[in-house]
């Protein structure tokens, strides 16, 4: 396996630049992946580092996640940040305004996923606003079966797109993605006019990488695998190290 490049120094410079707008994915980026979505944990110091970095950038720091906004808020409590959830279906701007996109009916996909999970206890179903995720991390041998069943279900539901992530298949609205969520933030204060930096780890983050680089920013891929991102880090642990360093740089107040 090829060694993953380490662009830590470049990312530290970007996070420290006064004109940056900073965007982070959550799972697999700020936190290590876990066997189940509720099994992840934030390492000590991450919330404080996010708070300090957000303050340094005048509030131009947001999370862009596949999780619902409420879950991100619970993970970061008491810190409240601008957040896009469910790949952009839900979004809370820096001024607290909440935006919710229209979503297709996912009832058929949800029924298929739940029926499959009932037959195979290793599978886990997440029902989000306008999306359904089927996790098979505890039963990796079922990947092809899950892919087959989710593909058939999504094909029967206009307006849905199936994303194949890390041990998860997610049916989500085709009209929303992380690139669109970041674009919405970039049209608002305090992000507007800044250079975006987006760090993520999975296929769901590729739309975000493409968008920020299209407008002169930088995408940062965390981990291995093909990506359009121009920068690379080996792991969430490396990203956290850079985040902590950026938040305590001597030029901060």
Backbone as CSV, one residue per row, in Angstrom:
resi,resn,N_x,N_y,N_z,CA_x,CA_y,CA_z,C_x,C_y,C_z
1,UNK,0.846,-1.197,0.000,0.000,0.000,0.000,0.881,1.247,0.000
2,UNK,0.547,2.194,-0.872,1.342,3.418,-0.978,1.212,4.252,0.290
3,UNK,2.315,4.891,0.643,2.304,5.747,1.832,1.460,6.988,1.577
4,UNK,0.665,7.371,2.553,-0.193,8.550,2.416,0.635,9.806,2.653
5,UNK,0.591,10.769,1.743,1.340,12.020,1.948,0.896,12.733,3.219
6,UNK,1.802,13.503,3.786,1.493,14.275,4.989,1.567,15.763,4.671
7,UNK,0.404,16.369,4.475,0.328,17.801,4.177,-0.043,18.602,5.416
8,UNK,0.426,18.141,6.583,0.105,18.810,7.845,0.550,20.263,7.855
9,UNK,1.763,20.513,7.363,2.291,21.878,7.389,1.442,22.807,6.532
10,UNK,1.020,22.313,5.365,0.188,23.132,4.482,-1.165,23.411,5.120
11,UNK,-1.755,22.401,5.769,-3.044,22.614,6.421,-2.916,23.570,7.591
12,UNK,-1.857,23.442,8.380,-1.654,24.357,9.495,-1.585,25.799,9.006
13,UNK,-0.919,26.007,7.893,-0.824,27.351,7.331,-2.193,27.864,6.901
14,UNK,-2.997,26.977,6.293,-4.334,27.378,5.851,-5.247,27.690,7.037
15,UNK,-5.193,26.850,8.069,-6.036,27.086,9.238,-5.625,28.355,9.978
16,UNK,-4.358,28.743,9.846,-3.853,29.933,10.530,-4.039,31.210,9.726
17,UNK,-4.328,31.071,8.430,-4.446,32.253,7.566,-5.687,33.058,7.937
18,UNK,-5.552,34.368,8.155,-6.702,35.195,8.577,-7.886,35.173,7.616
19,UNK,-7.645,34.936,6.336,-8.747,34.996,5.368,-9.409,33.673,5.064
20,UNK,-9.159,32.661,5.880,-9.729,31.334,5.603,-11.142,31.194,6.165
21,UNK,-11.941,30.371,5.491,-13.216,29.876,6.011,-13.030,28.379,6.172
22,UNK,-13.257,27.855,7.359,-12.879,26.478,7.686,-14.118,25.592,7.806
23,UNK,-14.055,24.447,7.137,-15.150,23.476,7.168,-14.583,22.094,7.480
24,UNK,-15.220,21.393,8.420,-14.809,20.040,8.775,-15.978,19.081,8.652
25,UNK,-15.713,17.912,8.104,-16.589,16.764,8.282,-16.414,16.297,9.735
26,UNK,-17.249,15.381,10.181,-17.168,14.925,11.569,-16.607,13.503,11.675
27,UNK,-17.413,12.498,11.320,-16.980,11.105,11.455,-15.833,10.786,10.493
28,UNK,-14.775,10.212,11.029,-13.630,9.864,10.200,-12.711,11.028,9.922
29,UNK,-13.074,12.200,10.452,-12.279,13.411,10.240,-11.900,14.015,11.584
30,UNK,-12.861,14.556,12.302,-12.592,15.054,13.653,-12.564,13.924,14.670
31,UNK,-13.330,12.870,14.413,-13.342,11.707,15.313,-13.032,10.447,14.520
32,UNK,-12.474,9.456,15.194,-12.230,8.156,14.573,-13.554,7.436,14.359
33,UNK,-13.627,6.651,13.291,-14.817,5.844,13.057,-14.953,4.792,14.156
34,UNK,-16.184,4.411,14.436,-16.479,3.422,15.465,-17.391,2.348,14.868
35,UNK,-17.516,1.188,15.544,-18.388,0.133,15.027,-19.824,0.584,14.801
36,UNK,-20.318,1.513,15.623,-21.667,2.058,15.460,-21.593,3.583,15.540
37,UNK,-22.537,4.293,14.915,-22.494,5.763,14.920,-22.482,6.382,16.309
38,UNK,-23.156,5.755,17.270,-23.189,6.329,18.613,-21.982,5.921,19.454
39,UNK,-21.053,5.186,18.842,-19.872,4.753,19.567,-18.672,5.668,19.421
40,UNK,-18.789,6.736,18.617,-17.653,7.631,18.433,-17.475,8.517,19.666
41,UNK,-16.239,9.013,19.838,-16.012,9.933,20.953,-15.019,11.004,20.527
42,UNK,-15.202,12.183,21.072,-14.295,13.297,20.808,-13.100,13.216,21.750
43,UNK,-11.914,13.349,21.193,-10.719,13.367,22.028,-10.670,14.670,22.833
44,UNK,-9.993,14.603,23.952,-9.864,15.781,24.816,-9.224,16.931,24.060
45,UNK,-9.774,18.108,24.237,-9.211,19.314,23.648,-9.787,19.711,22.309
46,UNK,-10.531,18.812,21.649,-11.037,19.119,20.308,-12.087,20.226,20.342
47,UNK,-13.025,20.143,21.280,-14.074,21.169,21.361,-13.462,22.537,21.647
48,UNK,-12.519,22.598,22.586,-11.861,23.870,22.891,-11.094,24.393,21.689
49,UNK,-10.438,23.492,20.951,-9.686,23.908,19.771,-10.612,24.475,18.697
50,UNK,-11.766,23.836,18.501,-12.735,24.355,17.532,-13.238,25.728,17.953
51,UNK,-13.503,25.907,19.236,-13.983,27.194,19.741,-12.948,28.290,19.498
52,UNK,-11.675,28.008,19.804,-10.623,29.008,19.627,-10.402,29.338,18.154
53,UNK,-10.423,28.295,17.314,-10.210,28.533,15.887,-11.381,29.305,15.282
54,UNK,-12.593,28.982,15.702,-13.765,29.724,15.229,-13.669,31.189,15.636
55,UNK,-13.228,31.448,16.862,-13.076,32.823,17.331,-12.029,33.565,16.498
56,UNK,-10.915,32.888,16.213,-9.844,33.499,15.421,-10.338,33.896,14.030
57,UNK,-11.226,33.070,13.459,-11.732,33.343,12.117,-13.049,34.116,12.136
58,UNK,-13.359,34.761,13.223,-14.567,35.573,13.289,-15.842,34.788,13.100
59,UNK,-15.828,33.519,13.500,-17.017,32.679,13.366,-17.100,31.900,12.077
60,UNK,-16.112,32.058,11.187,-16.148,31.392,9.876,-15.589,29.973,9.962
61,UNK,-16.242,29.166,10.790,-15.904,27.754,10.930,-17.210,26.993,11.079
62,UNK,-17.375,25.953,10.263,-18.616,25.181,10.292,-18.327,23.698,10.146
63,UNK,-19.240,22.881,10.637,-19.184,21.450,10.414,-20.167,21.079,9.313
64,UNK,-19.737,20.156,8.437,-20.560,19.708,7.315,-20.567,18.185,7.374
65,UNK,-21.678,17.611,7.819,-21.707,16.198,8.199,-22.892,15.460,7.602
66,UNK,-22.777,14.135,7.599,-23.926,13.310,7.254,-24.866,13.126,8.426
67,UNK,-24.396,13.451,9.630,-25.247,13.355,10.816,-26.271,14.495,10.840
68,UNK,-27.386,14.296,11.520,-28.316,15.401,11.744,-27.666,16.486,12.605
69,UNK,-28.124,17.715,12.449,-27.573,18.841,13.207,-27.678,18.591,14.707
70,UNK,-28.782,18.024,15.165,-28.981,17.795,16.601,-27.919,16.869,17.176
71,UNK,-27.501,15.883,16.403,-26.448,14.978,16.887,-25.109,15.693,17.010
72,UNK,-24.787,16.536,16.038,-23.536,17.299,16.108,-23.554,18.220,17.320
73,UNK,-24.673,18.903,17.548,-24.786,19.789,18.711,-24.561,19.013,20.010
74,UNK,-25.129,17.829,20.098,-24.979,17.020,21.307,-23.525,16.599,21.511
75,UNK,-22.839,16.281,20.426,-21.440,15.866,20.508,-20.538,17.017,20.945
76,UNK,-20.849,18.234,20.485,-19.966,19.380,20.739,-20.369,20.195,21.963
77,UNK,-21.474,19.864,22.583,-21.990,20.666,23.709,-20.892,20.938,24.734
78,UNK,-20.833,22.184,25.218,-21.783,23.298,25.052,-21.509,24.185,23.836
79,UNK,-20.521,23.828,23.016,-20.179,24.651,21.848,-21.266,24.535,20.778
80,UNK,-21.703,25.663,20.245,-22.672,25.703,19.150,-21.997,26.360,17.948
81,UNK,-21.891,25.625,16.863,-21.255,26.129,15.643,-22.268,26.149,14.498
82,UNK,-21.975,26.885,13.435,-22.738,26.694,12.208,-22.566,25.240,11.755
83,UNK,-23.654,24.609,11.347,-23.604,23.188,10.995,-24.505,22.906,9.801
84,UNK,-24.016,22.069,8.891,-24.867,21.476,7.862,-24.972,19.996,8.178
85,UNK,-26.183,19.481,8.255,-26.404,18.082,8.583,-27.081,17.342,7.451
86,UNK,-26.997,16.021,7.495,-27.591,15.134,6.486,-27.164,15.588,5.087
87,UNK,-25.871,15.859,4.950,-25.281,16.242,3.660,-25.902,17.514,3.077
88,UNK,-26.356,18.389,3.945,-26.899,19.661,3.485,-28.407,19.782,3.540
89,UNK,-29.106,18.702,3.875,-30.569,18.778,3.996,-30.954,19.749,5.117
90,UNK,-30.195,19.696,6.220,-30.401,20.620,7.343,-29.195,21.552,7.413
91,UNK,-29.447,22.822,7.718,-28.308,23.741,7.855,-28.672,24.875,8.806
92,UNK,-27.746,25.180,9.724,-27.896,26.331,10.614,-26.741,27.286,10.338
93,UNK,-27.094,28.502,9.924,-26.084,29.496,9.608,-25.452,30.083,10.848
94,UNK,-24.447,30.925,10.631,-23.744,31.553,11.752,-24.665,32.451,12.575
95,UNK,-25.715,32.973,11.951,-26.655,33.837,12.672,-27.770,33.050,13.357
96,UNK,-27.689,31.713,13.281,-28.682,30.870,13.928,-29.875,30.507,13.070
97,UNK,-29.963,31.097,11.869,-31.085,30.793,10.980,-31.015,29.348,10.508
98,UNK,-32.137,28.654,10.587,-32.185,27.248,10.177,-32.823,27.119,8.795
99,UNK,-32.235,26.277,7.987,-32.722,26.013,6.639,-32.939,24.510,6.495
100,UNK,-34.067,24.113,5.924,-34.358,22.704,5.702,-34.797,22.527,4.254
101,UNK,-34.077,21.679,3.514,-34.394,21.445,2.108,-35.570,20.483,1.968
102,UNK,-36.289,20.619,0.870,-37.345,19.657,0.556,-36.695,18.305,0.272
103,UNK,-37.365,17.224,0.675,-36.784,15.892,0.514,-37.789,14.928,-0.103
104,UNK,-37.303,13.950,-0.877,-38.192,12.926,-1.436,-38.688,11.969,-0.350
105,UNK,-39.666,11.176,-0.687,-40.198,10.163,0.221,-39.208,8.992,0.301
106,UNK,-38.761,8.659,1.515,-37.800,7.567,1.682,-38.435,6.333,2.321
107,UNK,-39.752,6.296,2.415,-40.421,5.215,3.160,-40.124,3.840,2.566
108,UNK,-40.061,3.736,1.236,-39.792,2.441,0.618,-38.377,1.971,0.937
109,UNK,-37.411,2.874,0.844,-36.026,2.515,1.156,-35.899,2.140,2.624
110,UNK,-36.569,2.881,3.483,-36.526,2.596,4.913,-37.098,1.211,5.207
111,UNK,-38.196,0.867,4.557,-38.806,-0.446,4.763,-37.869,-1.560,4.310
112,UNK,-37.220,-1.374,3.155,-36.276,-2.372,2.654,-35.108,-2.547,3.619
113,UNK,-34.562,-1.428,4.073,-33.401,-1.481,4.959,-33.763,-2.144,6.287
114,UNK,-34.909,-1.808,6.829,-35.319,-2.391,8.106,-35.615,-3.881,7.966
115,UNK,-36.183,-4.277,6.853,-36.454,-5.700,6.631,-35.147,-6.482,6.554
116,UNK,-34.156,-5.899,5.903,-32.856,-6.554,5.793,-32.189,-6.659,7.159
117,UNK,-32.264,-5.586,7.929,-31.659,-5.578,9.261,-32.357,-6.562,10.199
118,UNK,-33.637,-6.784,9.981,-34.369,-7.741,10.818,-33.894,-9.166,10.558
119,UNK,-33.439,-9.430,9.330,-32.941,-10.758,8.989,-31.490,-10.958,9.402
120,UNK,-30.732,-9.856,9.454,-29.302,-9.939,9.759,-28.980,-8.967,10.895
121,UNK,-28.866,-9.463,12.126,-28.678,-8.597,13.301,-27.434,-7.713,13.242
122,UNK,-26.443,-8.031,12.416,-25.237,-7.205,12.329,-25.440,-5.897,11.597
123,UNK,-26.593,-5.729,10.965,-26.864,-4.507,10.209,-27.546,-3.470,11.096
124,UNK,-27.276,-2.205,10.800,-27.854,-1.107,11.574,-28.452,-0.082,10.618
125,UNK,-29.679,0.331,10.886,-30.383,1.300,10.034,-30.497,2.633,10.763
126,UNK,-30.143,3.713,10.065,-30.346,5.078,10.565,-31.373,5.766,9.680
127,UNK,-32.414,6.292,10.290,-33.407,7.081,9.558,-33.188,8.547,9.895
128,UNK,-32.817,9.335,8.913,-32.594,10.766,9.099,-33.647,11.523,8.301
129,UNK,-33.617,12.844,8.394,-34.548,13.657,7.610,-34.236,13.486,6.118
130,UNK,-35.115,12.787,5.391,-34.934,12.620,3.958,-33.829,11.671,3.556
131,UNK,-33.331,10.841,4.474,-32.231,9.936,4.162,-32.327,8.666,4.992
132,UNK,-31.736,7.597,4.464,-31.659,6.316,5.162,-30.255,5.763,4.989
133,UNK,-29.617,5.427,6.096,-28.275,4.848,6.045,-28.325,3.418,6.563
134,UNK,-27.701,2.508,5.816,-27.603,1.105,6.216,-26.130,0.798,6.496
135,UNK,-25.805,0.580,7.762,-24.422,0.316,8.186,-24.180,-1.194,8.246
136,UNK,-23.058,-1.633,7.656,-22.723,-3.059,7.713,-21.315,-3.286,8.278
137,UNK,-20.821,-2.344,9.066,-19.482,-2.461,9.648,-19.356,-3.705,10.547
138,UNK,-20.448,-4.084,11.187,-20.429,-5.262,12.057,-20.701,-6.551,11.276
139,UNK,-20.984,-6.428,9.986,-21.239,-7.601,9.137,-20.713,-7.327,7.730
140,UNK,-19.400,-7.138,7.586,-18.824,-6.759,6.289,-19.066,-7.768,5.181
141,UNK,-19.312,-9.023,5.558,-19.573,-10.048,4.546,-20.902,-9.820,3.820
142,UNK,-21.735,-8.922,4.350,-23.039,-8.642,3.737,-23.009,-7.445,2.789
143,UNK,-21.828,-6.946,2.479,-21.727,-5.737,1.649,-22.472,-5.869,0.324
144,UNK,-22.237,-6.937,-0.405,-22.857,-7.076,-1.725,-24.372,-7.213,-1.630
145,UNK,-24.853,-7.949,-0.629,-26.297,-8.075,-0.434,-26.906,-6.711,-0.115
146,UNK,-26.257,-5.964,0.767,-26.760,-4.634,1.131,-26.772,-3.714,-0.085
147,UNK,-25.714,-3.757,-0.858,-25.625,-2.913,-2.050,-26.728,-3.257,-3.042
148,UNK,-26.965,-4.545,-3.234,-28.009,-4.982,-4.158,-29.387,-4.503,-3.717
149,UNK,-29.699,-4.707,-2.438,-31.021,-4.353,-1.938,-31.236,-2.841,-1.900
150,UNK,-30.227,-2.092,-1.473,-30.363,-0.637,-1.412,-30.436,-0.033,-2.809
151,UNK,-29.690,-0.600,-3.745,-29.739,-0.107,-5.122,-31.138,-0.279,-5.707
152,UNK,-31.725,-1.448,-5.518,-33.076,-1.705,-6.030,-34.087,-0.753,-5.397
153,UNK,-33.959,-0.532,-4.100,-34.903,0.341,-3.412,-34.777,1.783,-3.888
154,UNK,-33.557,2.257,-4.045,-33.335,3.649,-4.471,-33.802,3.858,-5.912
155,UNK,-33.602,2.865,-6.754,-34.041,2.978,-8.145,-35.557,3.148,-8.250
156,UNK,-36.270,2.685,-7.247,-37.737,2.796,-7.242,-38.214,4.099,-6.605
157,UNK,-37.285,4.944,-6.175,-37.644,6.184,-5.477,-37.037,7.393,-6.185
158,UNK,-37.796,8.078,-7.016,-37.273,9.247,-7.721,-36.745,10.309,-6.762
159,UNK,-35.629,10.922,-7.142,-35.080,12.002,-6.340,-34.064,11.576,-5.309
160,UNK,-33.809,10.262,-5.206,-32.822,9.769,-4.256,-31.545,9.329,-4.971
161,UNK,-30.442,9.423,-4.255,-29.134,9.003,-4.747,-28.520,8.079,-3.708
162,UNK,-27.871,6.994,-4.154,-27.235,6.071,-3.222,-25.741,6.360,-3.154
163,UNK,-25.257,6.655,-1.940,-23.840,6.886,-1.697,-23.244,5.668,-0.993
164,UNK,-22.066,5.254,-1.460,-21.373,4.104,-0.873,-20.190,4.631,-0.086
165,UNK,-20.345,4.701,1.231,-19.285,5.211,2.079,-18.512,4.103,2.757
166,UNK,-17.864,4.420,3.871,-17.060,3.453,4.601,-17.963,2.543,5.427
167,UNK,-18.212,1.360,4.891,-19.071,0.362,5.545,-20.489,0.877,5.749
168,UNK,-20.943,1.748,4.854,-22.304,2.266,4.950,-22.824,2.586,3.560
169,UNK,-24.096,2.342,3.352,-24.798,2.732,2.131,-25.884,3.713,2.543
170,UNK,-25.886,4.876,1.907,-26.843,5.900,2.326,-27.646,6.412,1.139
171,UNK,-28.954,6.314,1.280,-29.872,6.902,0.312,-30.171,8.321,0.767
172,UNK,-29.868,9.299,-0.073,-30.032,10.708,0.289,-30.627,11.466,-0.878
173,UNK,-31.167,12.670,-0.642,-31.702,13.460,-1.744,-30.620,13.781,-2.782
174,UNK,-30.908,13.538,-4.026,-29.938,13.801,-5.087,-29.655,15.295,-5.238
175,UNK,-30.606,16.124,-4.816,-30.478,17.570,-5.026,-29.607,18.258,-3.984
176,UNK,-29.210,17.571,-2.928,-28.393,18.200,-1.894,-27.104,17.423,-1.703
177,UNK,-26.004,18.151,-1.484,-24.738,17.509,-1.160,-23.882,18.492,-0.371
178,UNK,-22.713,18.044,0.051,-21.868,18.872,0.903,-21.296,20.072,0.145
179,UNK,-21.118,19.923,-1.159,-20.680,21.072,-1.943,-21.701,22.186,-1.922
180,UNK,-22.973,21.828,-2.060,-24.032,22.822,-2.006,-24.158,23.454,-0.633
181,UNK,-23.936,22.641,0.416,-24.005,23.181,1.780,-22.904,24.206,2.018
182,UNK,-21.689,23.889,1.555,-20.582,24.837,1.720,-20.836,26.091,0.892
183,UNK,-21.383,25.929,-0.298,-21.705,27.088,-1.138,-22.697,28.010,-0.439
184,UNK,-23.667,27.427,0.247,-24.651,28.237,0.971,-23.988,29.020,2.098
185,UNK,-23.091,28.370,2.828,-22.355,29.089,3.870,-21.524,30.226,3.265
186,UNK,-20.872,29.950,2.129,-19.971,30.928,1.526,-20.710,32.159,0.988
187,UNK,-22.014,32.054,0.855,-22.811,33.202,0.398,-23.231,34.094,1.558
188,UNK,-22.894,33.678,2.797,-23.338,34.393,3.988,-22.148,34.861,4.823
189,UNK,-22.394,35.894,5.624,-21.408,36.306,6.625,-21.361,35.243,7.721
190,UNK,-20.190,35.000,8.316,-18.890,35.636,8.091,-18.009,34.902,7.082
191,UNK,-18.579,33.934,6.347,-17.788,33.122,5.414,-17.511,33.845,4.095
192,UNK,-18.444,34.700,3.702,-18.376,35.343,2.396,-17.067,36.103,2.209
193,UNK,-16.438,35.915,1.038,-15.211,36.619,0.715,-13.948,35.951,1.218
194,UNK,-14.086,34.859,1.950,-12.929,34.139,2.467,-12.556,32.964,1.555
195,UNK,-11.395,32.382,1.820,-10.928,31.230,1.048,-11.281,29.952,1.809
196,UNK,-12.115,29.075,1.221,-12.576,27.906,1.966,-11.553,26.775,2.036
197,UNK,-11.536,26.116,3.177,-10.738,24.916,3.405,-11.692,23.867,3.959
198,UNK,-11.757,22.706,3.325,-12.682,21.658,3.770,-11.940,20.349,3.946
199,UNK,-12.020,19.774,5.140,-11.401,18.482,5.440,-12.469,17.423,5.629
200,UNK,-12.318,16.299,4.940,-13.242,15.180,5.052,-12.538,13.883,4.714
201,UNK,-13.242,12.773,4.865,-12.575,11.480,4.709,-13.226,10.510,3.743
202,UNK,-14.444,10.788,3.282,-15.212,9.746,2.601,-15.727,10.231,1.249
203,UNK,-16.360,9.296,0.516,-16.916,9.644,-0.786,-17.967,10.745,-0.674
204,UNK,-18.652,10.819,0.452,-19.666,11.849,0.659,-19.060,13.251,0.714
205,UNK,-17.747,13.331,0.915,-17.073,14.628,1.012,-16.526,15.124,-0.325
206,UNK,-16.561,14.281,-1.350,-15.957,14.646,-2.630,-16.627,15.869,-3.264
207,UNK,-17.947,15.986,-3.105,-18.637,17.166,-3.655,-18.152,18.433,-2.980
208,UNK,-17.828,18.336,-1.681,-17.282,19.477,-0.958,-15.897,19.838,-1.442
209,UNK,-15.039,18.823,-1.650,-13.697,19.083,-2.170,-13.773,19.775,-3.534
210,UNK,-14.627,19.246,-4.400,-14.747,19.801,-5.751,-15.172,21.264,-5.706
211,UNK,-16.141,21.566,-4.845,-16.635,22.948,-4.796,-15.582,23.914,-4.276
212,UNK,-14.961,23.596,-3.150,-14.018,24.568,-2.570,-12.829,24.791,-3.503
213,UNK,-12.401,23.746,-4.195,-11.271,23.920,-5.100,-11.663,24.665,-6.371
214,UNK,-12.905,24.530,-6.757,-13.418,25.268,-7.915,-13.384,26.774,-7.686
215,UNK,-13.558,27.191,-6.425,-13.580,28.631,-6.131,-12.272,29.106,-5.493
216,UNK,-11.210,28.299,-5.640,-9.898,28.733,-5.190,-9.494,28.293,-3.807
217,UNK,-10.281,27.409,-3.185,-9.942,26.905,-1.864,-9.198,25.592,-1.932
218,UNK,-9.157,24.875,-0.809,-8.413,23.622,-0.723,-9.255,22.537,-0.063
219,UNK,-9.224,21.350,-0.681,-9.815,20.175,-0.069,-8.728,19.363,0.604
220,UNK,-9.074,18.751,1.728,-8.109,17.956,2.498,-8.708,16.575,2.746
221,UNK,-8.158,15.579,2.088,-8.630,14.202,2.265,-7.920,13.568,3.454
222,UNK,-8.700,13.042,4.390,-8.154,12.373,5.566,-8.218,10.864,5.328
223,UNK,-7.067,10.216,5.261,-7.022,8.779,5.042,-6.708,8.405,3.605
224,UNK,-6.800,7.112,3.323,-6.441,6.585,2.011,-7.627,6.617,1.055
225,UNK,-7.361,6.224,-0.193,-8.415,6.152,-1.199,-8.343,7.288,-2.192
226,UNK,-8.891,7.065,-3.385,-8.874,8.106,-4.420,-9.684,9.318,-3.995
227,UNK,-9.242,10.489,-4.422,-9.936,11.722,-4.030,-9.533,12.861,-4.944
228,UNK,-10.441,13.824,-5.090,-10.145,15.053,-5.825,-9.427,16.067,-4.947
229,UNK,-9.342,15.818,-3.648,-8.721,16.781,-2.727,-7.247,16.984,-3.058
230,UNK,-6.799,18.219,-2.939,-5.412,18.555,-3.286,-4.440,18.275,-2.149
231,UNK,-4.942,18.141,-0.919,-4.078,17.869,0.229,-4.495,16.561,0.906
232,UNK,-3.529,15.949,1.611,-3.775,14.665,2.267,-3.243,14.653,3.694
233,UNK,-3.988,13.957,4.561,-3.520,13.623,5.895,-3.769,12.135,6.109
234,UNK,-2.947,11.511,6.926,-3.029,10.064,7.079,-4.229,9.602,7.892
235,UNK,-4.668,10.409,8.873,-5.674,9.918,9.808,-6.338,11.071,10.552
236,UNK,-7.475,10.791,11.210,-8.079,11.810,12.067,-7.132,12.283,13.165
237,UNK,-6.286,11.396,13.654,-5.351,11.788,14.708,-4.396,12.872,14.215
238,UNK,-3.950,12.746,12.970,-3.073,13.772,12.393,-3.832,15.085,12.254
239,UNK,-5.079,15.014,11.809,-5.882,16.228,11.682,-6.066,16.900,13.038
240,UNK,-6.354,16.113,14.057,-6.548,16.695,15.396,-5.268,17.378,15.887
241,UNK,-4.130,16.786,15.577,-2.856,17.394,15.972,-2.692,18.757,15.315
242,UNK,-3.040,18.858,14.028,-2.952,20.138,13.315,-3.956,21.128,13.883
243,UNK,-5.168,20.664,14.154,-6.201,21.534,14.719,-5.762,22.119,16.056
244,UNK,-5.225,21.281,16.925,-4.770,21.755,18.230,-3.632,22.747,18.074
245,UNK,-2.716,22.469,17.142,-1.598,23.397,16.915,-2.092,24.737,16.397
246,UNK,-3.060,24.702,15.477,-3.585,25.956,14.921,-4.302,26.781,15.974
247,UNK,-4.972,26.102,16.906,-5.760,26.835,17.904,-4.902,27.477,18.992
248,UNK,-3.662,27.034,19.133,-2.795,27.597,20.183,-1.574,28.311,19.594
249,UNK,-1.616,28.626,18.292,-0.487,29.323,17.655,-0.220,30.633,18.384
250,UNK,1.035,31.029,18.501,1.384,32.217,19.304,0.833,33.541,18.788
251,UNK,0.405,33.556,17.506,-0.125,34.836,17.010,-1.557,35.074,17.445
252,UNK,-2.202,34.036,18.038,-3.548,34.239,18.540,-3.514,35.119,19.776
253,UNK,-4.644,35.728,20.054,-4.721,36.564,21.256,-4.687,35.690,22.505
